[in-house]
Amino acid sequence: MTKQWLSVVLAGLVEVLWVIGLKHANNALEWSGTIVCILLSFYLMLKASKHMPVGTVYAVFVGIGSTGTVIVDMLFFGEPFKLAKVALIAVLLIGVIGLKLVTGDKQTEEGA
């Protein structure tokens, strides 16, 4: 996995943290952590989009964030398990994996 793809995956995982933070933050420290996660996830996503197609980066970022948020919500915050929701998340993941497979890394003039 290239640095750019790692950056996109990390951005998506950090997105899960800030989305959960938006719903569950109750004090200044938790809100500060949420803001740091927002800034970090968008920084990582923008960094990757300099080397890869923006549409692919954004789709993978949102796909990872959405999937992770639904899973975390079910596992830790009492969201009910619904087979239809899980099936649709699986379709989303298939699309994200498909984008990863058909998208090559675009090299910039800087070489990285």
Number of C-alpha atoms within 10 A of each C-alpha: 6 7 12 21 19 13 22 29 22 18 29 27 21 24 26 24 20 25 18 17 19 14 9 13 16 10 8 9 10 15 16 13 15 23 15 14 21 20 16 17 25 17 15 20 24 18 15 23 20 15 20 20 14 14 11 17 28 17 17 26 25 20 21 24 23 20 20 21 20 18 17 16 16 14 12 8 12 9 12 10 13 9 9 9 12 14 11 12 19 13 12 19 17 13 15 19 13 12 16 16 9 8 12 11 14 14 11 10 7 5 7 10
